[in-house]
Amino acid sequence: MSKNTRTAFVSGSGQKIGRAIVLELAKRGSNVIVNGSRNRKACEKVAAEAVGLGVEALVAMGDVGDPEAIRRISMEALKRFGTVDIRVNNAAIR
């Protein structure tokens, strides 16, 4: 479990608005779960940026419209951080 008290999950956070949300939450001391459905490399880059701000980050790939993916992502998050305190639903279909 993390030393920080809050953990945030941000869907669709590999780029653009989601990336900005992750980095702002990281600046404020929250550990972050970076989510994307396709571009793992982009998500890993955002996670590395967050770690550079002094927090822990987890990349959890999966389509948040898929219940099985949500279960898997939830289990990964709980195993790593013990809790998810903040959820930002940012994913969108373009």
N, C-alpha and C positions, 0 to 999 in steps of 0.2 A: 504494500500500500504506500501511497505517496505521503510525503511530509506536508504538502499543501492541503488546505482544508476543502477546497472546491475543485470539482472536475466538471468540465463542460464538453458536451457532444454537439458538434456542428455538422449537420448534413450538407453535402455539396460544398465542401470547404477546400477543395483543391485549387481554386482560383477565384479571382474577382471578389465579389462581396463576401463569400464564405471565407476566403483567405483573410480578408481584412478583419472579419469578426474574430477568427481564431487568434490572430495576432494581437488584437485589442484585449481579448480575454487573457491571453498569456501575459501581456504587459501588466495586467491587474492582478497577476499571481495565480490564475487558475491553470491547472493542468488541462490539457486539451485532447480530445479525440477527433482526429481529422478523418472525414469520411468522403468518399467519392465512389462512383459506380464503375468507372472505367480507367481513369488516368492515375495509376498508382504512383508514377514518377512525380507528378505534380503534387500529390498528397504528401509524399515523402519530403519534398522540398519545403512545403509549408510546415510540416512537423519539425524539420530541422531548424527552420527559422524560429519556431516557438521555443524549442530547446535552447536556442541561443539567447533567449530572453530569460532563461533561468527556471523554466518549468519542465515538467515531463509531458511527453506527447506519445500518443498511440495512433497509428494509421489503421483504420478499420474499414476495409473496402466492402462495398455491397450496396445494392439498390434498396433504398429505404421504403420502396413500394412493395417489397417482397417480404412477407411475414417471416419466412425462414431466415432470410438475411438479417432481419432485425433481431431475431433470437440469437443468432451467432454473434452479431456485433455486441449485443447486450452482455452476453457471457464473457466475451473478450474484455469488455470495459470493466465489468465487475471483478473479474479475476485480477486485472491490472491495478485498478484504483479502489475497489471496494464499494464505490458509490458513483452515481452521476447526479450532480446537483443542478446543472443548468443544461437545458436542451434548446438548441436553436434549429428550427426547421427551415433550412435555406435551400434545399435541393429543388430543382425545377426541371421540367422537360422543355427543351427549346425546340 
